[in-house]
């Protein structure tokens, strides 16, 4: 077998021409066009192996149409995937029984893409025919890739919808347990859905499974800052985390913000909140998240732990691998938690 390296994005050509110099002639012509060629010699080569590596086009002279070759090609064509239709160029002598050969091949290769040429054939005509069919093969593969991508996107969409619905159901159940009236349930549930929606918006805009923490935080607290001076100040280095981590952090920030509006710093005009995160310099890099309230009412530790605090402790504890430090400092509620950054970047 002789092989000519190709530089084109087009596929390679398998030539079955055992007599004269047809194979060399075709190979030399295609070589000039940077198309890869494999010449098959019935005496020494394994046709089944050549076919197994999927030629883009098969060129075969009628002298090569032995029963074993016809059978091998027929078996290969039957095993093609649905998207594939390998073009086959058959080169016939002028005196060859064209109708009989055509009928025989159509029986042996039902549904095959057959193109017949009579020899002698001009070099330009043959090369144009081969290149045209290589383009046909390229389009087939592009259609295959598009179909595969569509299937992949549908599966991914189905997976995400199931995850979102599971999150919504979980949020509803947790909200229902923490409220006593229908109005309170509606208000708290709507707020938590908005927080969840903001995370998915940030992920969509990021274009993947990873998202900027700054985007998530800013989208989550934006409804509470209004048009005046920001009462919730946010700062930290540029950090990219996974969608799952972003969802948990956003929901926890929403709970802390809701609590601050009801009971904490944001319940008073001068009150403020600082949301900050930092990265350590040692390896592995440690990510630290801080929530600090100031200038609100004097904080007194509650005698009973509310839903919001329970959720923040549980969710951040699961995400970060350690319970957050929540302190009811008289000057303002504080929450601190840390973990290796890699943990938040995993799916």
Secondary structure, 3 states (H helix, E strand, C coil): CCEECCCCCCCCEEEECCCCCHHHHHHHHHHHCCCCEEEECCCCCCHHHHHHCCCCEEEEEHHHCCHHHHHHHHHHHHCCCCCCCCEEEEEEECCCCHHHHHHHHHHHCCCCEEEEEEECCCHHHHHHHHHHHHHHHHHHHHHHHHHHHHHHHHHHHHHHHHHHHHHHHHHHHHHHHHCCCHHHHHHHHHHHHHHHHHHHHHHHHHCCCEEEHHHHHHHHHHHHHCCCCCCEEEECCCCEEEHHHHHHHHHHHHHHHHHHHHCCHHHCCCCEEEEEEEECCCCCCEEEEEEEEECCCCCCCCCCCCHHHHHHHHHHHHHHCCCCEEEEECCEEEEEEEEEHHHHHCC
